[in-house]
Amino acid sequence: MDAVGETTTEIRTVYAAVVGKPNPQPTRLLSFKLDKRRWFVLLVLCLLNCSNATIWLTFAPVADQSAQYLKVSLEDINWLSLVFMVVAIPLSFGTTWMLDTLGLRVTLILGSWLNMLGGLLRFLGTLPLAGHQLQFPAAMLGQTLGALAQPLIIFTPTKLAALWFPDHQRATANMIASMSNPLGILLANIISPVVAKTSAQIPNLLLAYAVPACITCFLATVGIRSSKPPTPPSASAESSGSEPFIQGLKLLLRNKPYLILLLCFGSGIAVFTCFSTLLEQILCVKGYANDFAGLCGALFIVFGIVGAGVVGVYVDKTKKFTEVTKIGMAFSALSCVAFSVVGLMPHQKIAVAAVCSLFGFFGFSIYPVAMELSVECSYPVGEATSAGLIFVSGQVQSVVYIVLLQALTKQLTESPLSTCGDAVLSWKVPMMVMAGLSSVFTCCFLIFFHTRYRRLEAEEKAACGTRENNATTTSYQAVET
């Protein structure tokens, strides 16, 4: 026994000399495995995000036809889009709590059902039994249900990327999920003018958007079995959403880089929302048809998705979140200024289309990167909370911007080139104001935003800890042998 005790003491002494730590204790080594189901969950989220976006902007590309069919004013038609922002603002805090507390599965399934019911209700309101007096209320109620679903869906990409994907795929997964929303906007800008060439075809348009919502709801309800995979794909996934919701809010309010991102990038989201909502009304004053406005909206989205694909892969490899976001916002502001000039000029289709393409390429492409940046600068606050508040900021500013821009329009007594129908408005002052707001907030972001990447630092420490544990175990086993 004495010999055994002496041997053990010698082993510990040698171990201490080798690794510099006495009395080693067993440690759990980090082990991460990837679940193939992550791609199906990502697919369902993409389909849901795309469907919700088409419901949001169903009426905007065909505002005149919609106003004639529903027998309301253009301002009422704008509120069919604005209701998404108004409803999302008070519900966003509950959504962030739901994502971080109840989990991804419950949130996505609830969002898919609300989205489906909203799409169906809009179509049912056009049936003969409903009567003309119920058509607009049914459309507004359907839009409201879709608006209830929006925060449940649009807050999810960062949470999904954090829970299901490893660190070298997170930005790409977030990009794919986030860009499915502008893809829905693209489809709305293409499909709406093609299907609803006259006001009588609005019911067909609503049916075309209701069917995908039903299919996606079925896939989400049946296919999503759990909120997260059985094994975490990264070190940060183990502690995702570890901060309580209220405590997380307090941490965010004391985080200067996050507050700058909240305000400045929220303004960028508002500018893009104004552009998507008002594009047809701005261009028709100078003689551009709805089909051309739809083409410009399509180019805006297509180039945005292309840019997002390139940027997502680049950021996953380099982790240069801040640099990419600043460059994208700077060129977006320049594109906004350019559009405020060429969009008010007649017979400039090529210039207008080119500016819309650049606006989308630089603007939409940085959306998923900025959402990842919000998580990096606020870790360990839950992903849904940090990214969700950015979206809330964008929605609040969107409502303010759209109401402000509409208030600044002036009625034109005559406009020989107009294709707008009865109401012809001057958008010169509103467009200049929008360009000015975009420039001011971009300059503030470029000058004042600086941050460290807290989540990457935490994962690096975990990786270093794993390497140390591996070295410790190997050394101890060698000594024992």
Secondary structure as UniProt FT lines:
FT   HELIX           2..19
FT   HELIX           37..56
FT   HELIX           60..62
FT   HELIX           63..70
FT   HELIX           74..101
FT   HELIX           104..124
FT   TURN            125..126
FT   TURN            128..130
FT   HELIX           132..134
FT   HELIX           135..154
FT   HELIX           156..164
FT   TURN            167..169
FT   HELIX           170..195
FT   HELIX           199..201
FT   HELIX           202..223
FT   HELIX           235..238
FT   TURN            239..241
FT   HELIX           245..253
FT   HELIX           256..284
FT   TURN            285..287
FT   HELIX           290..318
FT   HELIX           321..342
FT   TURN            343..344
FT   TURN            346..347
FT   HELIX           349..363
FT   HELIX           364..366
FT   HELIX           367..378
FT   TURN            379..380
FT   HELIX           383..407
FT   STRAND          410..411
FT   TURN            416..417
FT   STRAND          425..426
FT   HELIX           428..448
FT   HELIX           454..480
//
